[in-house]
Amino acid sequence: MSCLGNIIWFVFGGLTGAIGWFIVGLFWCLTIIGIPVGLQCFKIANLCLWPFGKRVIHEGNGFSLLVNLIWLLVSGLPLAIGHLLNGLILYLTIIGIPFGNQCFKLARLALMPFGTRVVSSRGNDFEID
């Protein structure tokens, strides 16, 4: 089921969300200090392409809170609002509810992306520091 959901998601919204994260990552990579943040944006862009079968676990610490606050002020709020609006539009139909849930998952991740871990249902996981 997650494979079919990912294919439908990719066509009807995942690609545009990933492009948004990729563009934000490119802007962060323009400065030397922002390169680690930009690299994390590229990882989240990959998650935007294929979100089904994965869940996000928030395990923040003091340093990640500081980075998340800077992120929120600079880039996080517009990305979160975009995912939130997309999720609300998808919730208008019964068929779109699972896709809206993915948008809300990505909106929460857009607010606090650092100090989280993405866990695959197949047992593979990767960290977004």
N, CA, C and O atoms as a printed pandas DataFrame, in Angstrom:
     atom_number atom_name residue_name chain_id  residue_number  x_coord  y_coord  z_coord
0              1         N          MET        A               1    0.817   -1.198    0.000
1              2        CA          MET        A               1    0.000    0.000    0.000
2              3         C          MET        A               1    0.860    1.261    0.000
3              4         O          MET        A               1    0.523    2.250   -0.651
4              5         N          SER        A               2    1.980    1.219    0.740
5              6        CA          SER        A               2    2.801    2.424    0.797
6              7         C          SER        A               2    3.444    2.726   -0.554
7              8         O          SER        A               2    3.689    3.890   -0.871
8              9         N          CYS        A               3    3.721    1.701   -1.352
9             10        CA          CYS        A               3    4.302    1.935   -2.678
10            11         C          CYS        A               3    3.309    2.668   -3.573
11            12         O          CYS        A               3    3.670    3.634   -4.245
12            13         N          LEU        A               4    2.057    2.208   -3.581
13            14        CA          LEU        A               4    1.028    2.875   -4.379
14            15         C          LEU        A               4    0.781    4.299   -3.874
15            16         O          LEU        A               4    0.633    5.229   -4.666
16            17         N          GLY        A               5    0.739    4.459   -2.544
17            18        CA          GLY        A               5    0.560    5.792   -1.972
18            19         C          GLY        A               5    1.690    6.732   -2.347
19            20         O          GLY        A               5    1.450    7.904   -2.639
20            21         N          ASN        A               6    2.922    6.234   -2.341
21            22        CA          ASN        A               6    4.067    7.065   -2.717
22            23         C          ASN        A               6    4.021    7.472   -4.179
23            24         O          ASN        A               6    4.388    8.596   -4.522
24            25         N          ILE        A               7    3.574    6.570   -5.043
25            26        CA          ILE        A               7    3.485    6.902   -6.471
26            27         C          ILE        A               7    2.430    7.982   -6.702
27            28         O          ILE        A               7    2.673    8.955   -7.415
28            29         N          ILE        A               8    1.266    7.803   -6.095
29            30        CA          ILE        A               8    0.213    8.816   -6.236
30            31         C          ILE        A               8    0.655   10.133   -5.623
31            32         O          ILE        A               8    0.429   11.196   -6.200
32            33         N          TRP        A               9    1.291   10.066   -4.447
33            34        CA          TRP        A               9    1.788   11.263   -3.770
34            35         C          TRP        A               9    2.798   12.012   -4.631
35            36         O          TRP        A               9    2.741   13.237   -4.732
36            37         N          PHE        A              10    3.724   11.281   -5.251
37            38        CA          PHE        A              10    4.757   11.891   -6.085
38            39         C          PHE        A              10    4.127   12.704   -7.209
39            40         O          PHE        A              10    4.574   13.813   -7.500
40            41         N          VAL        A              11    3.101   12.163   -7.836
41            42        CA          VAL        A              11    2.470   12.831   -8.977
42            43         C          VAL        A              11    1.635   14.030   -8.537
43            44         O          VAL        A              11    1.648   15.067   -9.199
44            45         N          PHE        A              12    0.909   13.899   -7.424
45            46        CA          PHE        A              12   -0.057   14.922   -7.038
46            47         C          PHE        A              12    0.381   15.801   -5.874
47            48         O          PHE        A              12   -0.478   16.280   -5.134
48            49         N          GLY        A              13    1.642   16.029   -5.683
49            50        CA          GLY        A              13    2.040   16.969   -4.641
50            51         C          GLY        A              13    3.429   16.773   -4.075
51            52         O          GLY        A              13    4.033   17.724   -3.581
52            53         N          GLY        A              14    3.941   15.568   -4.134
53            54        CA          GLY        A              14    5.247   15.315   -3.549
54            55         C          GLY        A              14    6.372   16.007   -4.283
55            56         O          GLY        A              14    7.323   16.489   -3.667
56            57         N          LEU        A              15    6.268   16.056   -5.579
57            58        CA          LEU        A              15    7.321   16.685   -6.373
58            59         C          LEU        A              15    7.400   18.182   -6.095
59            60         O          LEU        A              15    8.495   18.729   -5.965
60            61         N          THR        A              16    6.258   18.846   -6.003
61            62        CA          THR        A              16    6.284   20.292   -5.738
62            63         C          THR        A              16    6.820   20.590   -4.335
63            64         O          THR        A              16    7.566   21.551   -4.146
64            65         N          GLY        A              17    6.443   19.771   -3.355
65            66        CA          GLY        A              17    6.973   19.961   -2.005
66            67         C          GLY        A              17    8.465   19.746   -1.951
67            68         O          GLY        A              17    9.180   20.492   -1.282
68            69         N          ALA        A              18    8.944   18.728   -2.653
69            70        CA          ALA        A              18   10.377   18.442   -2.674
70            71         C          ALA        A              18   11.144   19.562   -3.372
71            72         O          ALA        A              18   12.245   19.915   -2.950
72            73         N          ILE        A              19   10.578   20.113   -4.422
73            74        CA          ILE        A              19   11.234   21.230   -5.112
74            75         C          ILE        A              19   11.355   22.427   -4.175
75            76         O          ILE        A              19   12.376   23.115   -4.171
76            77         N          GLY        A              20   10.313   22.676   -3.381
77            78        CA          GLY        A              20   10.380   23.768   -2.402
78            79         C          GLY        A              20   11.495   23.567   -1.395
79            80         O          GLY        A              20   12.251   24.496   -1.111
80            81         N          TRP        A              21   11.607   22.358   -0.851
81            82        CA          TRP        A              21   12.679   22.065    0.101
82            83         C          TRP        A              21   14.037   22.158   -0.568
83            84         O          TRP        A              21   14.997   22.627    0.043
84            85         N          PHE        A              22   14.131   21.716   -1.817
85            86        CA          PHE        A              22   15.394   21.756   -2.538
86            87         C          PHE        A              22   15.839   23.202   -2.766
87            88         O          PHE        A              22   17.018   23.517   -2.607
88            89         N          ILE        A              23   14.913   24.077   -3.134
89            90        CA          ILE        A              23   15.245   25.492   -3.353
90            91         C          ILE        A              23   15.702   26.144   -2.056
91            92         O          ILE        A              23   16.673   26.899   -2.047
92            93         N          VAL        A              24   15.004   25.855   -0.958
93            94        CA          VAL        A              24   15.414   26.402    0.340
94            95         C          VAL        A              24   16.805   25.888    0.702
95            96         O          VAL        A              24   17.630   26.643    1.218
96            97         N          GLY        A              25   17.070   24.611    0.436
97            98        CA          GLY        A              25   18.392   24.047    0.703
98            99         C          GLY        A              25   19.479   24.718   -0.111
99           100         O          GLY        A              25   20.584   24.940    0.384
100          101         N          LEU        A              26   19.170   25.044   -1.366
101          102        CA          LEU        A              26   20.155   25.751   -2.193
102          103         C          LEU        A              26   20.468   27.129   -1.626
103          104         O          LEU        A              26   21.628   27.540   -1.608
104          105         N          PHE        A              27   19.446   27.851   -1.163
105          106        CA          PHE        A              27   19.690   29.169   -0.576
106          107         C          PHE        A              27   20.522   29.066    0.699
107          108         O          PHE        A              27   21.394   29.903    0.935
108          109         N          TRP        A              28   20.263   28.043    1.530
109          110        CA          TRP        A              28   21.062   27.868    2.733
110          111         C          TRP        A              28   22.505   27.530    2.390
111          112         O          TRP        A              28   23.416   27.916    3.122
112          113         N          CYS        A              29   22.729   26.821    1.299
113          114        CA          CYS        A              29   24.089   26.421    0.917
114          115         C          CYS        A              29   24.896   27.569    0.319
115          116         O          CYS        A              29   26.088   27.398    0.063
116          117         N          LEU        A              30   24.296   28.719    0.092
117          118        CA          LEU        A              30   25.039   29.861   -0.438
118          119         C          LEU        A              30   26.054   30.398    0.563
119          120         O          LEU        A              30   27.050   31.004    0.171
120          121         N          THR        A              31   25.808   30.178    1.853
121          122        CA          THR        A              31   26.757   30.623    2.869
122          123         C          THR        A              31   27.459   29.403    3.455
123          124         O          THR        A              31   26.903   28.305    3.463
124          125         N          ILE        A              32   28.650   29.594    3.931
125          126        CA          ILE        A              32   29.405   28.481    4.516
126          127         C          ILE        A              32   28.727   27.994    5.796
127          128         O          ILE        A              32   28.669   26.791    6.050
128          129         N          ILE        A              33   28.221   28.913    6.589
129          130        CA          ILE        A              33   27.574   28.536    7.846
130          131         C          ILE        A              33   26.281   27.767    7.584
131          132         O          ILE        A              33   25.910   26.902    8.378
132          133         N          GLY        A              34   25.600   28.064    6.499
133          134        CA          GLY        A              34   24.314   27.433    6.216
134          135         C          GLY        A              34   24.382   26.101    5.498
135          136         O          GLY        A              34   23.346   25.475    5.277
136          137         N          ILE        A              35   25.577   25.645    5.124
137          138        CA          ILE        A              35   25.693   24.392    4.368
138          139         C          ILE        A              35   25.125   23.192    5.133
139          140         O          ILE        A              35   24.416   22.392    4.522
140          141         N          PRO        A              36   25.392   23.018    6.431
141          142        CA          PRO        A              36   24.778   21.874    7.123
142          143         C          PRO        A              36   23.255   21.921    7.120
143          144         O          PRO        A              36   22.598   20.886    7.009
144          145         N          VAL        A              37   22.698   23.112    7.240
145          146        CA          VAL        A              37   21.236   23.253    7.197
146          147         C          VAL        A              37   20.721   22.922    5.799
147          148         O          VAL        A              37   19.694   22.260    5.655
148          149         N          GLY        A              38   21.429   23.379    4.773
149          150        CA          GLY        A              38   21.036   23.080    3.403
150          151         C          GLY        A              38   21.065   21.597    3.101
151          152         O          GLY        A              38   20.193   21.086    2.398
152          153         N          LEU        A              39   22.063   20.902    3.630
153          154        CA          LEU        A              39   22.142   19.454    3.422
154          155         C          LEU        A              39   20.965   18.734    4.082
155          156         O          LEU        A              39   20.454   17.752    3.545
156          157         N          GLN        A              40   20.542   19.219    5.236
157          158        CA          GLN        A              40   19.376   18.629    5.887
158          159         C          GLN        A              40   18.103   18.886    5.072
159          160         O          GLN        A              40   17.207   18.044    5.029
160          161         N          CYS        A              41   18.033   20.054    4.430
161          162        CA          CYS        A              41   16.888   20.343    3.565
162          163         C          CYS        A              41   16.813   19.360    2.409
163          164         O          CYS        A              41   15.722   18.965    1.999
164          165         N          PHE        A              42   17.950   18.965    1.885
165          166        CA          PHE        A              42   17.967   17.983    0.795
166          167         C          PHE        A              42   17.465   16.625    1.282
167          168         O          PHE        A              42   16.778   15.919    0.543
168          169         N          LYS        A              43   17.803   16.249    2.528
169          170        CA          LYS        A              43   17.303   14.993    3.087
170          171         C          LYS        A              43   15.782   15.042    3.255
171          172         O          LYS        A              43   15.089   14.061    2.987
172          173         N          ILE        A              44   15.273   16.188    3.698
173          174        CA          ILE        A              44   13.827   16.317    3.877
174          175         C          ILE        A              44   13.129   16.369    2.521
175          176         O          ILE        A              44   11.994   15.910    2.395
176          177         N          ALA        A              45   13.789   16.920    1.509
177          178        CA          ALA        A              45   13.220   16.899    0.153
178          179         C          ALA        A              45   13.024   15.464   -0.308
179          180         O          ALA        A              45   12.030   15.155   -0.964
180          181         N          ASN        A              46   13.957   14.588    0.027
181          182        CA          ASN        A              46   13.807   13.169   -0.301
182          183         C          ASN        A              46   12.604   12.576    0.428
183          184         O          ASN        A              46   11.861   11.781   -0.147
184          185         N          LEU        A              47   12.409   12.958    1.689
185          186        CA          LEU        A              47   11.245   12.486    2.436
186          187         C          LEU        A              47    9.956   13.007    1.808
187          188         O          LEU        A              47    8.945   12.305    1.796
188          189         N          CYS        A              48    9.985   14.224    1.291
189          190        CA          CYS        A              48    8.794   14.780    0.635
190          191         C          CYS        A              48    8.411   13.989   -0.606
191          192         O          CYS        A              48    7.235   13.937   -0.968
192          193         N          LEU        A              49    9.374   13.383   -1.251
193          194        CA          LEU        A              49    9.067   12.599   -2.444
194          195         C          LEU        A              49    8.395   11.283   -2.099
195          196         O          LEU        A              49    7.499   10.847   -2.822
196          197         N          TRP        A              50    8.803   10.638   -1.018
197          198        CA          TRP        A              50    8.323    9.302   -0.673
198          199         C          TRP        A              50    7.973    9.226    0.815
199          200         O          TRP        A              50    8.705    8.568    1.554
200          201         N          PRO        A              51    6.893    9.862    1.300
201          202        CA          PRO        A              51    6.630    9.908    2.744
202          203         C          PRO        A              51    5.886    8.698    3.304
203          204         O          PRO        A              51    5.931    8.466    4.512
204          205         N          PHE        A              52    5.209    7.928    2.467
205          206        CA          PHE        A              52    4.431    6.808    2.991
206          207         C          PHE        A              52    5.363    5.696    3.453
207          208         O          PHE        A              52    6.375    5.411    2.814
208          209         N          GLY        A              53    5.007    5.075    4.568
209          210        CA          GLY        A              53    5.843    4.030    5.136
210          211         C          GLY        A              53    6.937    4.571    6.028
211          212         O          GLY        A              53    7.826    3.825    6.436
212          213         N          LYS        A              54    6.889    5.866    6.342
213          214        CA          LYS        A              54    7.897    6.479    7.205
214          215         C          LYS        A              54    7.193    7.316    8.256
215          216         O          LYS        A              54    6.124    7.876    8.012
216          217         N          ARG        A              55    7.803    7.394    9.424
217          218        CA          ARG        A              55    7.282    8.283   10.462
218          219         C          ARG        A              55    8.428    9.074   11.069
219          220         O          ARG        A              55    9.583    8.650   11.033
220          221         N          VAL        A              56    8.091   10.227   11.625
221          222        CA          VAL        A              56    9.078   11.152   12.158
222          223         C          VAL        A              56    9.015   11.109   13.682
223          224         O          VAL        A              56    7.942   11.238   14.271
224          225         N          ILE        A              57   10.166   10.929   14.308
225          226        CA          ILE        A              57   10.265   10.916   15.765
226          227         C          ILE        A              57   11.088   12.124   16.186
227          228         O          ILE        A              57   12.228   12.289   15.751
228          229         N          HIS        A              58   10.504   12.972   17.039
229          230        CA          HIS        A              58   11.194   14.179   17.508
230          231         C          HIS        A              58   11.942   13.860   18.797
231          232         O          HIS        A              58   11.344   13.451   19.793
232          233         N          GLU        A              59   13.255   14.053   18.764
233          234        CA          GLU        A              59   14.122   13.785   19.914
234          235         C          GLU        A              59   15.058   14.963   20.132
235          236         O          GLU        A              59   16.275   14.778   20.166
236          237         N          GLY        A              60   14.534   16.141   20.276
237          238        CA          GLY        A              60   15.359   17.337   20.344
238          239         C          GLY        A              60   16.153   17.460   21.631
239          240         O          GLY        A              60   15.804   16.886   22.663
240          241         N          ASN        A              61   17.239   18.231   21.537
241          242        CA          ASN        A              61   18.025   18.594   22.704
242          243         C          ASN        A              61   18.221   20.111   22.678
243          244         O          ASN        A              61   17.591   20.800   21.876
244          245         N          GLY        A              62   19.079   20.632   23.539
245          246        CA          GLY        A              62   19.268   22.078   23.631
246          247         C          GLY        A              62   19.811   22.705   22.360
247          248         O          GLY        A              62   19.350   23.767   21.941
248          249         N          PHE        A              63   20.789   22.052   21.745
249          250        CA          PHE        A              63   21.367   22.594   20.523
250          251         C          PHE        A              63   20.355   22.579   19.385
251          252         O          PHE        A              63   20.252   23.546   18.630
252          253         N          SER        A              64   19.610   21.491   19.259
253          254        CA          SER        A              64   18.623   21.420   18.179
254          255         C          SER        A              64   17.524   22.448   18.395
255          256         O          SER        A              64   16.961   22.948   17.422
256          257         N          LEU        A              65   17.200   22.777   19.641
257          258        CA          LEU        A              65   16.197   23.819   19.904
258          259         C          LEU        A              65   16.678   25.165   19.388
259          260         O          LEU        A              65   15.906   25.913   18.789
260          261         N          LEU        A              66   17.947   25.478   19.614
261          262        CA          LEU        A              66   18.508   26.730   19.132
262          263         C          LEU        A              66   18.492   26.796   17.606
263          264         O          LEU        A              66   18.092   27.804   17.026
264          265         N          VAL        A              67   18.928   25.719   16.966
265          266        CA          VAL        A              67   18.937   25.688   15.497
266          267         C          VAL        A              67   17.514   25.743   14.952
267          268         O          VAL        A              67   17.265   26.391   13.935
268          269         N          ASN        A              68   16.567   25.062   15.628
269          270        CA          ASN        A              68   15.175   25.096   15.186
270          271         C          ASN        A              68   14.578   26.498   15.283
271          272         O          ASN        A              68   13.782   26.891   14.431
272          273         N          LEU        A              69   14.953   27.250   16.306
273          274        CA          LEU        A              69   14.447   28.626   16.427
274          275         C          LEU        A              69   14.957   29.502   15.290
275          276         O          LEU        A              69   14.193   30.276   14.713
276          277         N          ILE        A              70   16.239   29.388   14.966
277          278        CA          ILE        A              70   16.787   30.149   13.833
278          279         C          ILE        A              70   16.128   29.700   12.546
279          280         O          ILE        A              70   15.758   30.529   11.715
280          281         N          TRP        A              71   15.978   28.390   12.369
281          282        CA          TRP        A              71   15.333   27.832   11.179
282          283         C          TRP        A              71   13.913   28.355   11.035
283          284         O          TRP        A              71   13.497   28.739    9.942
284          285         N          LEU        A              72   13.163   28.371   12.144
285          286        CA          LEU        A              72   11.766   28.788   12.108
286          287         C          LEU        A              72   11.631   30.224   11.638
287          288         O          LEU        A              72   10.734   30.543   10.858
288          289         N          LEU        A              73   12.512   31.086   12.105
289          290        CA          LEU        A              73   12.447   32.489   11.730
290          291         C          LEU        A              73   12.853   32.728   10.280
291          292         O          LEU        A              73   12.319   33.625    9.627
292          293         N          VAL        A              74   13.788   31.936    9.772
293          294        CA          VAL        A              74   14.324   32.174    8.440
294          295         C          VAL        A              74   13.553   31.427    7.356
295          296         O          VAL        A              74   13.185   32.026    6.345
296          297         N          SER        A              75   13.303   30.140    7.545
297          298        CA          SER        A              75   12.731   29.334    6.464
298          299         C          SER        A              75   11.564   28.446    6.857
299          300         O          SER        A              75   10.752   28.097    6.000
300          301         N          GLY        A              76   11.455   28.075    8.102
301          302        CA          GLY        A              76   10.499   27.055    8.501
302          303         C          GLY        A              76    9.041   27.434    8.367
303          304         O          GLY        A              76    8.218   26.619    7.953
304          305         N          LEU        A              77    8.719   28.664    8.715
305          306        CA          LEU        A              77    7.312   29.073    8.704
306          307         C          LEU        A              77    6.689   29.031    7.311
307          308         O          LEU        A              77    5.586   28.501    7.173
308          309         N          PRO        A              78    7.337   29.564    6.268
309          310        CA          PRO        A              78    6.714   29.471    4.933
310          311         C          PRO        A              78    6.534   28.031    4.447
311          312         O          PRO        A              78    5.517   27.709    3.832
312          313         N          LEU        A              79    7.507   27.169    4.717
313          314        CA          LEU        A              79    7.373   25.769    4.306
314          315         C          LEU        A              79    6.243   25.078    5.067
315          316         O          LEU        A              79    5.478   24.309    4.486
316          317         N          ALA        A              80    6.142   25.350    6.353
317          318        CA          ALA        A              80    5.086   24.739    7.157
318          319         C          ALA        A              80    3.709   25.210    6.716
319          320         O          ALA        A              80    2.772   24.415    6.650
320          321         N          ILE        A              81    3.580   26.489    6.416
321          322        CA          ILE        A              81    2.292   27.018    5.958
322          323         C          ILE        A              81    1.910   26.393    4.619
323          324         O          ILE        A              81    0.743   26.068    4.400
324          325         N          GLY        A              82    2.875   26.222    3.730
325          326        CA          GLY        A              82    2.593   25.593    2.442
326          327         C          GLY        A              82    2.094   24.169    2.599
327          328         O          GLY        A              82    1.123   23.777    1.951
328          329         N          HIS        A              83    2.752   23.383    3.459
329          330        CA          HIS        A              83    2.309   22.007    3.696
330          331         C          HIS        A              83    0.954   21.982    4.395
331          332         O          HIS        A              83    0.120   21.125    4.105
332          333         N          LEU        A              84    0.734   22.918    5.315
333          334        CA          LEU        A              84   -0.539   22.970    6.029
334          335         C          LEU        A              84   -1.692   23.287    5.088
335          336         O          LEU        A              84   -2.737   22.641    5.151
336          337         N          LEU        A              85   -1.514   24.273    4.217
337          338        CA          LEU        A              85   -2.567   24.615    3.261
338          339         C          LEU        A              85   -2.831   23.474    2.288
339          340         O          LEU        A              85   -3.982   23.194    1.953
340          341         N          ASN        A              86   -1.781   22.822    1.839
341          342        CA          ASN        A              86   -1.947   21.677    0.949
342          343         C          ASN        A              86   -2.711   20.560    1.659
343          344         O          ASN        A              86   -3.574   19.923    1.054
344          345         N          GLY        A              87   -2.407   20.318    2.919
345          346        CA          GLY        A              87   -3.112   19.297    3.693
346          347         C          GLY        A              87   -4.574   19.625    3.884
347          348         O          GLY        A              87   -5.427   18.741    3.798
348          349         N          LEU        A              88   -4.879   20.903    4.145
349          350        CA          LEU        A              88   -6.281   21.300    4.298
350          351         C          LEU        A              88   -7.064   21.115    3.003
351          352         O          LEU        A              88   -8.220   20.693    3.031
352          353         N          ILE        A              89   -6.447   21.424    1.884
353          354        CA          ILE        A              89   -7.106   21.225    0.588
354          355         C          ILE        A              89   -7.345   19.734    0.341
355          356         O          ILE        A              89   -8.409   19.347   -0.142
356          357         N          LEU        A              90   -6.368   18.908    0.668
357          358        CA          LEU        A              90   -6.523   17.473    0.464
358          359         C          LEU        A              90   -7.578   16.874    1.386
359          360         O          LEU        A              90   -8.198   15.871    1.032
360          361         N          TYR        A              91   -7.794   17.457    2.547
361          362        CA          TYR        A              91   -8.790   16.961    3.486
362          363         C          TYR        A              91  -10.224   17.226    3.019
363          364         O          TYR        A              91  -11.165   16.717    3.629
364          365         N          LEU        A              92  -10.412   18.001    1.966
365          366        CA          LEU        A              92  -11.759   18.285    1.473
366          367         C          LEU        A              92  -12.419   17.052    0.864
367          368         O          LEU        A              92  -13.645   16.996    0.767
368          369         N          THR        A              93  -11.639   16.081    0.458
369          370        CA          THR        A              93  -12.195   14.852   -0.097
370          371         C          THR        A              93  -11.805   13.680    0.789
371          372         O          THR        A              93  -10.778   13.729    1.466
372          373         N          ILE        A              94  -12.598   12.649    0.791
373          374        CA          ILE        A              94  -12.293   11.465    1.594
374          375         C          ILE        A              94  -11.042   10.770    1.060
375          376         O          ILE        A              94  -10.232   10.265    1.839
376          377         N          ILE        A              95  -10.883   10.743   -0.236
377          378        CA          ILE        A              95   -9.724   10.092   -0.834
378          379         C          ILE        A              95   -8.433   10.815   -0.470
379          380         O          ILE        A              95   -7.380   10.184   -0.375
380          381         N          GLY        A              96   -8.498   12.128   -0.266
381          382        CA          GLY        A              96   -7.305   12.911    0.020
382          383         C          GLY        A              96   -6.859   12.905    1.467
383          384         O          GLY        A              96   -5.806   13.460    1.778
384          385         N          ILE        A              97   -7.629   12.291    2.372
385          386        CA          ILE        A              97   -7.286   12.332    3.794
386          387         C          ILE        A              97   -5.919   11.698    4.092
387          388         O          ILE        A              97   -5.145   12.301    4.836
388          389         N          PRO        A              98   -5.580   10.521    3.558
389          390        CA          PRO        A              98   -4.237    9.987    3.842
390          391         C          PRO        A              98   -3.115   10.892    3.324
391          392         O          PRO        A              98   -2.046   10.976    3.928
392          393         N          PHE        A              99   -3.366   11.559    2.213
393          394        CA          PHE        A              99   -2.365   12.471    1.668
394          395         C          PHE        A              99   -2.293   13.750    2.506
395          396         O          PHE        A              99   -1.218   14.328    2.670
396          397         N          GLY        A             100   -3.422   14.186    3.029
397          398        CA          GLY        A             100   -3.427   15.324    3.944
398          399         C          GLY        A             100   -2.656   15.019    5.210
399          400         O          GLY        A             100   -1.967   15.888    5.746
400          401         N          ASN        A             101   -2.765   13.778    5.699
401          402        CA          ASN        A             101   -1.989   13.382    6.881
402          403         C          ASN        A             101   -0.490   13.494    6.618
403          404         O          ASN        A             101    0.266   13.905    7.499
404          405         N          GLN        A             102   -0.058   13.132    5.417
405          406        CA          GLN        A             102    1.355   13.267    5.074
406          407         C          GLN        A             102    1.766   14.738    5.037
407          408         O          GLN        A             102    2.868   15.090    5.455
408          409         N          CYS        A             103    0.875   15.593    4.534
409          410        CA          CYS        A             103    1.175   17.037    4.517
410          411         C          CYS        A             103    1.322   17.578    5.929
411          412         O          CYS        A             103    2.206   18.393    6.192
412          413         N          PHE        A             104    0.463   17.133    6.844
413          414        CA          PHE        A             104    0.562   17.606    8.222
414          415         C          PHE        A             104    1.833   17.094    8.894
415          416         O          PHE        A             104    2.434   17.794    9.709
416          417         N          LYS        A             105    2.241   15.873    8.553
417          418        CA          LYS        A             105    3.501   15.332    9.072
418          419         C          LYS        A             105    4.668   16.192    8.581
419          420         O          LYS        A             105    5.577   16.505    9.350
420          421         N          LEU        A             106    4.642   16.571    7.306
421          422        CA          LEU        A             106    5.717   17.395    6.754
422          423         C          LEU        A             106    5.662   18.822    7.289
423          424         O          LEU        A             106    6.702   19.464    7.430
424          425         N          ALA        A             107    4.461   19.330    7.589
425          426        CA          ALA        A             107    4.346   20.675    8.166
426          427         C          ALA        A             107    4.973   20.711    9.553
427          428         O          ALA        A             107    5.670   21.666    9.895
428          429         N          ARG        A             108    4.730   19.685   10.347
429          430        CA          ARG        A             108    5.344   19.641   11.682
430          431         C          ARG        A             108    6.861   19.511   11.564
431          432         O          ARG        A             108    7.606   20.114   12.336
432          433         N          LEU        A             109    7.306   18.726   10.599
433          434        CA          LEU        A             109    8.743   18.587   10.368
434          435         C          LEU        A             109    9.346   19.907    9.895
435          436         O          LEU        A             109   10.486   20.219   10.239
436          437         N          ALA        A             110    8.603   20.681    9.115
437          438        CA          ALA        A             110    9.099   21.977    8.640
438          439         C          ALA        A             110    9.270   22.965    9.786
439          440         O          ALA        A             110   10.109   23.863    9.705
440          441         N          LEU        A             111    8.489   22.815   10.851
441          442        CA          LEU        A             111    8.637   23.706   11.997
442          443         C          LEU        A             111    9.837   23.328   12.861
443          444         O          LEU        A             111   10.530   24.206   13.376
444          445         N          MET        A             112   10.086   22.042   13.023
445          446        CA          MET        A             112   11.177   21.579   13.883
446          447         C          MET        A             112   11.942   20.447   13.200
447          448         O          MET        A             112   11.785   19.292   13.595
448          449         N          PRO        A             113   12.763   20.736   12.190
449          450        CA          PRO        A             113   13.423   19.649   11.468
450          451         C          PRO        A             113   14.681   19.093   12.131
451          452         O          PRO        A             113   15.124   18.000   11.780
452          453         N          PHE        A             114   15.246   19.803   13.053
453          454        CA          PHE        A             114   16.517   19.371   13.634
454          455         C          PHE        A             114   16.272   18.658   14.954
455          456         O          PHE        A             114   15.446   19.084   15.761
456          457         N          GLY        A             115   16.997   17.574   15.163
457          458        CA          GLY        A             115   16.782   16.748   16.338
458          459         C          GLY        A             115   15.665   15.747   16.123
459          460         O          GLY        A             115   15.049   15.283   17.083
460          461         N          THR        A             116   15.398   15.411   14.867
461          462        CA          THR        A             116   14.364   14.427   14.558
462          463         C          THR        A             116   14.990   13.214   13.884
463          464         O          THR        A             116   16.105   13.263   13.364
464          465         N          ARG        A             117   14.244   12.142   13.911
465          466        CA          ARG        A             117   14.674   10.907   13.278
466          467         C          ARG        A             117   13.520   10.398   12.436
467          468         O          ARG        A             117   12.379   10.362   12.896
468          469         N          VAL        A             118   13.812   10.006   11.205
469          470        CA          VAL        A             118   12.808    9.444   10.319
470          471         C          VAL        A             118   12.989    7.937   10.334
471          472         O          VAL        A             118   14.063    7.429   10.012
472          473         N          VAL        A             119   11.933    7.223   10.709
473          474        CA          VAL        A             119   11.992    5.780   10.840
474          475         C          VAL        A             119   11.136    5.159    9.751
475          476         O          VAL        A             119    9.964    5.500    9.596
476          477         N          SER        A             120   11.724    4.256    9.011
477          478        CA          SER        A             120   11.008    3.537    7.964
478          479         C          SER        A             120   10.287    2.346    8.569
479          480         O          SER        A             120   10.734    1.780    9.566
480          481         N          SER        A             121    9.187    1.976    7.972
481          482        CA          SER        A             121    8.466    0.813    8.465
482          483         C          SER        A             121    9.217   -0.473    8.167
483          484         O          SER        A             121    8.891   -1.520    8.725
484          485         N          ARG        A             122   10.214   -0.413    7.299
485          486        CA          ARG        A             122   11.033   -1.586    6.968
486          487         C          ARG        A             122   12.237   -1.733    7.894
487          488         O          ARG        A             122   13.030   -2.661    7.728
488          489         N          GLY        A             123   12.386   -0.838    8.863
489          490        CA          GLY        A             123   13.479   -0.945    9.805
490          491         C          GLY        A             123   14.651   -0.024    9.508
491          492         O          GLY        A             123   15.516    0.143   10.367
492          493         N          ASN        A             124   14.717    0.582    8.323
493          494        CA          ASN        A             124   15.801    1.521    8.016
494          495         C          ASN        A             124   15.437    2.874    8.594
495          496         O          ASN        A             124   14.280    3.288    8.523
496          497         N          ASP        A             125   16.401    3.562    9.160
497          498        CA          ASP        A             125   16.135    4.912    9.638
498          499         C          ASP        A             125   17.347    5.787    9.402
499          500         O          ASP        A             125   18.473    5.303    9.284
500          501         N          PHE        A             126   17.097    7.078    9.336
501          502        CA          PHE        A             126   18.178    8.045    9.198
502          503         C          PHE        A             126   17.826    9.254   10.040
503          504         O          PHE        A             126   16.653    9.557   10.259
504          505         N          GLU        A             127   18.854    9.938   10.507
505          506        CA          GLU        A             127   18.652   11.065   11.407
506          507         C          GLU        A             127   18.752   12.367   10.663
507          508         O          GLU        A             127   19.515   12.491    9.704
508          509         N          ILE        A             128   17.980   13.345   11.104
509          510        CA          ILE        A             128   18.065   14.698   10.586
510          511         C          ILE        A             128   18.519   15.550   11.769
511          512         O          ILE        A             128   17.709   15.937   12.611
512          513         N          ASP        A             129   19.808   15.836   11.826
513          514        CA          ASP        A             129   20.347   16.595   12.959
514          515         C          ASP        A             129   20.304   18.030   12.636
515          516         O          ASP        A             129   20.711   18.859   13.450
